[in-house]
Amino acid sequence: MGDAGPLTRKVLEYDQTLQRLVAAGRARADWAPLAEFVAVDGFERVGTFREVQDWRQYTEMLTKWASATDSFESSVRRISELPDRVFYEIEERHLRDGDVHVVNSMTVFQFNEAGKIRHLDVYLQQER
């Protein structure tokens, strides 16, 4: 993605950092490298069940998820950048106990004026 815009590059770096941290993400503090990308004080994530999380709640959720996940991989399907947001559509592969769980997701990353992630909207498609 050599022609990627500045916000797209941040999203890709955020995702690479997230994937790298899954193996070590056993405590909230383990997610500190992600905070470099995030406006932590004003951060909000709206999840697939319309649950709203601040940064503390989000990192607690990541810790629980990582504790049950051996590894996490993703492949970009589509990515689009607007002036203050990125639409990031990926195929996620969650590896747990030798099984692979595949999910299609689309996350809308919204950025503040400083180029930090301030809001995430997450949408999923998965088999029942």
ZADO-1210 file (C-alpha; in nm, 4 decimals, padded with zeros to 6 digits):
<atoms>
<atom x="00.0000" y="00.0000" z="00.0000" code="MET" pos="1"/>
<atom x="00.2672" y="00.2421" z="-00.1094" code="GLY" pos="2"/>
<atom x="00.0138" y="00.5075" z="-00.2107" code="ASP" pos="3"/>
<atom x="-00.1688" y="00.4933" z="00.1238" code="ALA" pos="4"/>
<atom x="-00.2630" y="00.8216" z="00.2872" code="GLY" pos="5"/>
<atom x="-00.1325" y="00.9269" z="00.6287" code="PRO" pos="6"/>
<atom x="-00.4346" y="00.8033" z="00.8253" code="LEU" pos="7"/>
<atom x="-00.4402" y="00.4736" z="00.6365" code="THR" pos="8"/>
<atom x="-00.0753" y="00.4206" z="00.7292" code="ARG" pos="9"/>
<atom x="-00.1636" y="00.4840" z="01.0951" code="LYS" pos="10"/>
<atom x="-00.4457" y="00.2282" z="01.0815" code="VAL" pos="11"/>
<atom x="-00.2150" y="-00.0309" z="00.9260" code="LEU" pos="12"/>
<atom x="00.0512" y="00.0369" z="01.1910" code="GLU" pos="13"/>
<atom x="-00.2135" y="00.0166" z="01.4663" code="TYR" pos="14"/>
<atom x="-00.3314" y="-00.3214" z="01.3326" code="ASP" pos="15"/>
<atom x="00.0253" y="-00.4557" z="01.3057" code="GLN" pos="16"/>
<atom x="00.0911" y="-00.3442" z="01.6637" code="THR" pos="17"/>
<atom x="-00.2310" y="-00.5074" z="01.7832" code="LEU" pos="18"/>
<atom x="-00.1411" y="-00.8366" z="01.6154" code="GLN" pos="19"/>
<atom x="00.2063" y="-00.8300" z="01.7690" code="ARG" pos="20"/>
<atom x="00.0690" y="-00.7620" z="02.1188" code="LEU" pos="21"/>
<atom x="-00.1902" y="-01.0422" z="02.1253" code="VAL" pos="22"/>
<atom x="00.0597" y="-01.2994" z="02.2531" code="ALA" pos="23"/>
<atom x="00.1710" y="-01.0694" z="02.5361" code="ALA" pos="24"/>
<atom x="-00.1592" y="-00.8945" z="02.6129" code="GLY" pos="25"/>
<atom x="-00.2255" y="-01.0452" z="02.9553" code="ARG" pos="26"/>
<atom x="-00.2627" y="-00.7174" z="03.1477" code="ALA" pos="27"/>
<atom x="-00.4020" y="-00.3725" z="03.0619" code="ARG" pos="28"/>
<atom x="-00.0498" y="-00.2267" z="03.0720" code="ALA" pos="29"/>
<atom x="00.0572" y="-00.4617" z="02.7912" code="ASP" pos="30"/>
<atom x="-00.1526" y="-00.2554" z="02.5480" code="TRP" pos="31"/>
<atom x="00.0444" y="00.0662" z="02.6138" code="ALA" pos="32"/>
<atom x="00.2064" y="00.0617" z="02.2651" code="PRO" pos="33"/>
<atom x="-00.1429" y="00.1019" z="02.1141" code="LEU" pos="34"/>
<atom x="-00.1931" y="00.4211" z="02.3154" code="ALA" pos="35"/>
<atom x="00.0651" y="00.5912" z="02.0927" code="GLU" pos="36"/>
<atom x="-00.1999" y="00.5883" z="01.8170" code="PHE" pos="37"/>
<atom x="-00.4958" y="00.6902" z="02.0357" code="VAL" pos="38"/>
<atom x="-00.6442" y="01.0038" z="02.1931" code="ALA" pos="39"/>
<atom x="-00.6764" y="00.8083" z="02.5176" code="VAL" pos="40"/>
<atom x="-00.8658" y="01.0694" z="02.7223" code="ASP" pos="41"/>
<atom x="-01.1460" y="01.1162" z="02.4694" code="GLY" pos="42"/>
<atom x="-01.1446" y="00.7705" z="02.3129" code="PHE" pos="43"/>
<atom x="-01.4700" y="00.5854" z="02.2451" code="GLU" pos="44"/>
<atom x="-01.5347" y="00.2463" z="02.0834" code="ARG" pos="45"/>
<atom x="-01.8788" y="00.1302" z="01.9770" code="VAL" pos="46"/>
<atom x="-01.8804" y="-00.2463" z="01.9380" code="GLY" pos="47"/>
<atom x="-02.0871" y="-00.4944" z="01.7430" code="THR" pos="48"/>
<atom x="-02.3639" y="-00.4984" z="02.0040" code="PHE" pos="49"/>
<atom x="-02.3596" y="-00.1164" z="02.0226" code="ARG" pos="50"/>
<atom x="-02.1749" y="-00.1311" z="02.3539" code="GLU" pos="51"/>
<atom x="-01.9727" y="00.1822" z="02.4244" code="VAL" pos="52"/>
<atom x="-01.6245" y="00.1593" z="02.5758" code="GLN" pos="53"/>
<atom x="-01.3695" y="00.4170" z="02.6826" code="ASP" pos="54"/>
<atom x="-00.9944" y="00.3440" z="02.6595" code="TRP" pos="55"/>
<atom x="-00.9786" y="00.1653" z="02.9963" code="ARG" pos="56"/>
<atom x="-01.2772" y="-00.0552" z="02.9134" code="GLN" pos="57"/>
<atom x="-01.1417" y="-00.1238" z="02.5661" code="TYR" pos="58"/>
<atom x="-00.8021" y="-00.2381" z="02.6953" code="THR" pos="59"/>
<atom x="-00.9758" y="-00.4564" z="02.9561" code="GLU" pos="60"/>
<atom x="-01.1754" y="-00.6175" z="02.6738" code="MET" pos="61"/>
<atom x="-00.8574" y="-00.6646" z="02.4675" code="LEU" pos="62"/>
<atom x="-00.6909" y="-00.8334" z="02.7655" code="THR" pos="63"/>
<atom x="-00.9778" y="-01.0828" z="02.8037" code="LYS" pos="64"/>
<atom x="-00.9837" y="-01.1478" z="02.4290" code="TRP" pos="65"/>
<atom x="-00.6059" y="-01.1983" z="02.4068" code="ALA" pos="66"/>
<atom x="-00.6117" y="-01.4375" z="02.7033" code="SER" pos="67"/>
<atom x="-00.8399" y="-01.6662" z="02.5005" code="ALA" pos="68"/>
<atom x="-00.6555" y="-01.6202" z="02.1687" code="THR" pos="69"/>
<atom x="-00.3334" y="-01.7939" z="02.0646" code="ASP" pos="70"/>
<atom x="-00.2743" y="-01.5590" z="01.7724" code="SER" pos="71"/>
<atom x="-00.4545" y="-01.3111" z="01.5519" code="PHE" pos="72"/>
<atom x="-00.4037" y="-01.2413" z="01.1818" code="GLU" pos="73"/>
<atom x="-00.5846" y="-01.0234" z="00.9325" code="SER" pos="74"/>
<atom x="-00.5947" y="-00.9593" z="00.5594" code="SER" pos="75"/>
<atom x="-00.7063" y="-00.6266" z="00.4195" code="VAL" pos="76"/>
<atom x="-01.0049" y="-00.6551" z="00.1889" code="ARG" pos="77"/>
<atom x="-01.0698" y="-00.2844" z="00.1345" code="ARG" pos="78"/>
<atom x="-00.9487" y="00.0372" z="00.2897" code="ILE" pos="79"/>
<atom x="-01.0699" y="00.3909" z="00.2185" code="SER" pos="80"/>
<atom x="-00.9520" y="00.7197" z="00.3648" code="GLU" pos="81"/>
<atom x="-01.1450" y="01.0444" z="00.4080" code="LEU" pos="82"/>
<atom x="-01.0100" y="01.3630" z="00.5701" code="PRO" pos="83"/>
<atom x="-01.0740" y="01.2485" z="00.9310" code="ASP" pos="84"/>
<atom x="-01.1552" y="00.8782" z="00.9061" code="ARG" pos="85"/>
<atom x="-01.0566" y="00.5439" z="00.7588" code="VAL" pos="86"/>
<atom x="-01.2925" y="00.2606" z="00.6630" code="PHE" pos="87"/>
<atom x="-01.0972" y="-00.0594" z="00.7291" code="TYR" pos="88"/>
<atom x="-01.2490" y="-00.3835" z="00.6001" code="GLU" pos="89"/>
<atom x="-01.0552" y="-00.7001" z="00.6837" code="ILE" pos="90"/>
<atom x="-01.0808" y="-01.0741" z="00.7189" code="GLU" pos="91"/>
<atom x="-00.9834" y="-01.1636" z="01.0758" code="GLU" pos="92"/>
<atom x="-00.8449" y="-01.5015" z="01.1752" code="ARG" pos="93"/>
<atom x="-00.8535" y="-01.5811" z="01.5459" code="HIS" pos="94"/>
<atom x="-00.6528" y="-01.8924" z="01.6381" code="LEU" pos="95"/>
<atom x="-00.7668" y="-02.0692" z="01.9562" code="ARG" pos="96"/>
<atom x="-00.6645" y="-02.4167" z="02.0671" code="ASP" pos="97"/>
<atom x="-00.5767" y="-02.5200" z="01.7112" code="GLY" pos="98"/>
<atom x="-00.9040" y="-02.3915" z="01.5624" code="ASP" pos="99"/>
<atom x="-00.9311" y="-02.0935" z="01.3296" code="VAL" pos="100"/>
<atom x="-01.2326" y="-01.8665" z="01.3682" code="HIS" pos="101"/>
<atom x="-01.2820" y="-01.6387" z="01.0645" code="VAL" pos="102"/>
<atom x="-01.4687" y="-01.3096" z="01.0896" code="VAL" pos="103"/>
<atom x="-01.5198" y="-01.0349" z="00.8331" code="ASN" pos="104"/>
<atom x="-01.5007" y="-00.6969" z="01.0015" code="SER" pos="105"/>
<atom x="-01.5276" y="-00.3348" z="00.9057" code="MET" pos="106"/>
<atom x="-01.4023" y="-00.0735" z="01.1469" code="THR" pos="107"/>
<atom x="-01.4455" y="00.2984" z="01.1020" code="VAL" pos="108"/>
<atom x="-01.1488" y="00.4788" z="01.2573" code="PHE" pos="109"/>
<atom x="-01.2156" y="00.8463" z="01.3346" code="GLN" pos="110"/>
<atom x="-00.9209" y="01.0759" z="01.4034" code="PHE" pos="111"/>
<atom x="-00.8847" y="01.4040" z="01.5897" code="ASN" pos="112"/>
<atom x="-00.6991" y="01.7092" z="01.4573" code="GLU" pos="113"/>
<atom x="-00.3701" y="01.5735" z="01.5979" code="ALA" pos="114"/>
<atom x="-00.4065" y="01.2542" z="01.3932" code="GLY" pos="115"/>
<atom x="-00.4905" y="01.0341" z="01.6937" code="LYS" pos="116"/>
<atom x="-00.7700" y="00.7751" z="01.6916" code="ILE" pos="117"/>
<atom x="-01.0616" y="00.9167" z="01.8877" code="ARG" pos="118"/>
<atom x="-01.3450" y="00.6807" z="01.7916" code="HIS" pos="119"/>
<atom x="-01.3973" y="00.3289" z="01.6550" code="LEU" pos="120"/>
<atom x="-01.7192" y="00.1829" z="01.5133" code="ASP" pos="121"/>
<atom x="-01.6935" y="-00.1957" z="01.4683" code="VAL" pos="122"/>
<atom x="-01.9122" y="-00.4125" z="01.2411" code="TYR" pos="123"/>
<atom x="-01.8833" y="-00.7930" z="01.2009" code="LEU" pos="124"/>
<atom x="-01.9995" y="-01.0744" z="00.9745" code="GLN" pos="125"/>
<atom x="-01.9554" y="-01.4291" z="01.1002" code="GLN" pos="126"/>
<atom x="-02.1083" y="-01.7720" z="01.0721" code="GLU" pos="127"/>
<atom x="-02.3462" y="-01.8869" z="01.3410" code="ARG" pos="128"/>
</atoms>
